[in-house]
Amino acid sequence: MSDLLFVDWMAATQARCESALGRFLPAANGIPARLHSAMRYAALGGGKRVRPLLAFAAGELTDAGAERLEVVACAVEMIHAYSLVHDDLPCMDDDVLRRGRPTCHVEYDEPTALLVGDSLQTLAFELLAREPLGEPARQLEMVHLLAHASGSQGMAGGQAIDLESVGKALEQPELELMHALKTGALICAATLLGALCGHPMSVDQREALDRFAKRAGLLFQVIDDILDCTANTATLGKTAGKDEAANKPTYVALLGLDEARRYAEELRTDALSALSPFGARARRLTELADFICHRHF
């Protein structure tokens, strides 16, 4: 386990993932050049890389090799990047700013942005199927895990519920289900994929890690809702206050700002408690839960 301070470990891991993404993505000048250029624009040069960080941190639980972790981290980040490109389209959230830059459809055009999302999604699964990640059964499990987390019973399904819920007052269980799918599913997948890159886990260990990931995913969304109404656009790198303006259901709208903050601390405590079976090996996951809870962007 690395002795680096968390901020240095995070920066080194982010840089490693950026480099790996640059290698795995098609060259910008390869035919079709405009599409490949737009794919690189959408995936590189920004973002917190929380999902890759979770994959690498979970990999420390099972002594996973860095080369395998690069593959699963990049596959998850490609799914995440595609979802952002599609979410920003005029037919969805209709946003013009992402990671402090013009959104993909603004920088390029809508048809290109649509194809960027399609291409990043399929490239993610190409990576998982192509690169050496261990026994074939384990590799197939990884493909299944990411596919399930990305589809109608995961991220895409959560987005569908989100669109259907505009202007509606959801109860807390309904809101939590929406975000468990929209945000939490991919965060859970990133965490489990990282751990699957190493030695096998026991049933109890896997259940504990799944509990951590589910609480961490919900924590991420609660903090996102808080930041949407407390941080400015320059800090966030995306349009601040957009959820409130669009009359979307959020934890702040449901609970109020102070109660949402209290709930975030409760989720952080629950997430850290789930890591207790792993002891010191969960250091980076513990630090990431703290980062997610106390981040400002």
LINPECOR-V758907 format. One record per backbone hydrogen bond with DSSP energy under -0.5 kcal/mol. CO is the residue of the C=O (numbers start at 1). NH is the residue of the N-H. If there is no record, write none. Layout:
# LINPECOR-V758907
CO&NH ; CO&NH
This chain:
# LINPECOR-V758907
5&9 ; 6&10 ; 7&11 ; 8&12 ; 9&13 ; 10&14 ; 11&15 ; 12&16 ; 13&17 ; 14&18 ; 15&19 ; 16&20 ; 17&21 ; 18&22 ; 19&23 ; 20&24 ; 21&25 ; 27&30 ; 32&36 ; 33&37 ; 34&38 ; 35&39 ; 36&40 ; 37&41 ; 38&42 ; 39&43 ; 40&44 ; 49&53 ; 50&54 ; 51&55 ; 52&56 ; 53&57 ; 54&58 ; 55&59 ; 56&60 ; 57&60 ; 58&61 ; 58&62 ; 59&62 ; 59&64 ; 62&199 ; 65&69 ; 66&70 ; 67&71 ; 68&72 ; 69&73 ; 70&74 ; 71&75 ; 72&76 ; 73&77 ; 74&78 ; 75&79 ; 76&80 ; 77&81 ; 78&82 ; 79&83 ; 80&84 ; 81&85 ; 82&86 ; 83&87 ; 84&88 ; 86&89 ; 87&93 ; 88&95 ; 89&92 ; 89&94 ; 96&103 ; 97&239 ; 98&101 ; 101&98 ; 103&106 ; 103&107 ; 104&108 ; 109&113 ; 110&114 ; 111&115 ; 112&116 ; 113&117 ; 114&118 ; 115&119 ; 116&120 ; 117&121 ; 118&122 ; 119&123 ; 120&124 ; 121&125 ; 122&126 ; 123&127 ; 124&128 ; 125&129 ; 126&130 ; 127&131 ; 131&133 ; 135&139 ; 136&140 ; 137&141 ; 138&142 ; 139&143 ; 140&144 ; 141&145 ; 142&146 ; 143&147 ; 144&148 ; 145&149 ; 146&150 ; 147&151 ; 149&155 ; 150&156 ; 151&154 ; 151&156 ; 151&157 ; 154&158 ; 155&159 ; 156&160 ; 157&161 ; 158&162 ; 159&163 ; 160&164 ; 161&165 ; 162&165 ; 163&166 ; 165&168 ; 168&170 ; 171&175 ; 172&176 ; 173&177 ; 174&178 ; 175&179 ; 176&180 ; 177&181 ; 178&182 ; 179&183 ; 179&184 ; 180&185 ; 183&187 ; 184&188 ; 185&189 ; 186&190 ; 187&191 ; 188&192 ; 189&193 ; 190&194 ; 191&195 ; 192&196 ; 193&197 ; 194&197 ; 195&198 ; 197&65 ; 202&206 ; 203&207 ; 204&208 ; 205&209 ; 206&210 ; 207&211 ; 208&212 ; 209&213 ; 210&214 ; 211&215 ; 212&216 ; 213&217 ; 214&218 ; 215&219 ; 216&220 ; 217&221 ; 218&222 ; 219&223 ; 220&224 ; 221&225 ; 222&226 ; 223&227 ; 224&228 ; 225&229 ; 226&229 ; 226&230 ; 227&230 ; 227&231 ; 228&241 ; 232&236 ; 233&237 ; 237&100 ; 239&242 ; 241&245 ; 242&246 ; 243&248 ; 244&247 ; 247&167 ; 250&254 ; 251&255 ; 251&256 ; 252&256 ; 256&260 ; 257&261 ; 258&262 ; 259&263 ; 260&264 ; 261&265 ; 262&266 ; 263&267 ; 264&268 ; 265&269 ; 266&270 ; 267&271 ; 268&272 ; 269&273 ; 270&274 ; 271&275 ; 272&275 ; 273&276 ; 274&277 ; 275&278 ; 275&279 ; 276&279 ; 278&281 ; 279&282 ; 280&283 ; 282&286 ; 283&287 ; 284&288 ; 285&289 ; 286&290 ; 287&291 ; 288&292 ; 289&293 ; 290&294 ; 291&295
